Amino acid sequence: MTDQKKLSQTRTPNLVNPICLALDVDTREQAITWVTQLSPYLGCVKLGPRLVIKYGQDLAEPISKVLPVFIDCKFFDIPSTMCASVQACFDMGASLVTVHAMAGMKALKEVAILEAKLKKIRPFMVTVVTVLTSQSEQDSLPIYEAGLSVEEQITRLAKMVQAVGLSSVVCSAHEAHLMRQMGLLPVVPGIRFEESSNPLTNKITQDDQARKASPLYAIEQGAWSLVIGRPILKAQNPIDTIKQVLASISHEGSHS
């Protein structure tokens, strides 16, 4: 095992539980209110472009003093720009950052070198986006290699992640077990609840996720972190909903 790989495994952000709240809201005030209300029950908080572009460090830094911050802007650019973007997120207080695997091997190598340097300062992880959970076998995926299934696309991209020494990928629950077999930590969005088994949530009438799964299924398949947004934000009682999720996955053991 290389020194870089050892460092990647030993300086992973320490989440107290797997629940990562996707703060899909429009204002800094809304974001801070949610964090204040829910922080005792969360493992981390995810900020996407919707908030990062507007508020940047003014939002990420104060939240990072309460919970690990996951900045999810899926950087896909030339290697130097990707590395500069990852560094900027780290400087804002982020513990996790996404880049896109489709940027290619050279970019991922350079990001991996930067990640190893940043891990010497504090726990930090770059997690690499494979195929979005909003996409399914029925979609046309023009930027991916023609003729491969979603699972095959993800596996091929994950091999690049593995080869450069990065340790985490973003994928659906349905591919999480394969990623664990490759020694990668799966960050899993597309978490949804069965309406009949979760009366605490309102019915979600519009949903752009295609490859969905329940929290328990995702954990059973090896998910390291569960990214959950609307099912919590739209719940009648968000705290009870999070507690119910944690109870449903507790028999799978402690977070690792």
Residue, then its C-alpha position, 0 to 999 in steps of 0.5 A: m500500500t502506498d503512503q498516499k493510500k494510507l494517508s487517504q484512509t487514515r485522514t477521512p472526515n469523522l462523521v458522527n453518523p451517516i446522515c448528510l443533509a443536502l441544504d437545497v434552500d435559497t438563502r443563507e438565513q434558511a440554511i443557518t436556521w436548518v443547521t441550528q435546528l438539526s445539527p445535533y442529529l446530523g453527520c454533515v451538511k452538503l452545500g451545492p452551487r445554489l448556496v455556494i455561488k451566492y454566499g461562499q465562505d460567508l456560509a461555509e465557514p460558520i457552518s464548518k464550526v458546527l458540522p463537517v461541510f460537504i461542498d458539492c459543486k462537482f468540479f469538471d475542468i482543466p486540472s489546474t482549475m479543479c485543484a484551485s477549486v478544491q483548495a478554495c473549498f478547503d480554505m472555506g472550511a469544507s471537509l468533503v468536496t466533489v469533483h467529476a470523474m469525467a474530467g479524466m485521469k490526469a485531473l484526478k491524479e493532480v487532485a489526489i496529490l492535492e488531497a494528500k497535502l491537505k490531509k496533512i493539515r486536517p481530515f479531508m476527502v475528495t469524493v468523485v462523482t460517477v453517474l448522477t442518480s437522476q440518470s437511469e438506463q433509459d436516459s441517453l448518456p452522451i458523455y459516457e462511453a456508448g453501449l455500457s450500462v450505468e453499473e459498467q460506466i460507474t465501475r469503469l470510472a471508479k477504477m480511475v478513482q482507485a488507480v490515482g489513490l482517491s478513496s471515495v465516489v458518489c454513486s447510487a445505493h445500487e452500486a455501493h456494494l461494488m464500490r466497497q468491494m473496490g475499497l472505495l467509500p460510497v457517498v449515496p444520494g437518491i435516498r427516499f422513504e416508502e410513503s406507507s412506512n414513513p408518515l412523518t414525510n409529506k408526499i414528494t410530488q416532483d422528484d428528479q431522482a431515478r436510481k433511488a433507495s431507502p436508507l436501510y438498503a443503502i447502508e446494507q449495500g455499504a453506503w458511507s454517507l447518505v445524502i438526504g435533502r427533500p425528504i427531511l426538509k419537506a417533513q412535517n417533523p424533520i427531527d423525528t424523521i432523522k431519528q427514524v432514519l437513524a433507528s432504521i439503520s442502527h442495527e447495521g452497526s456503527h458508522s465506519 
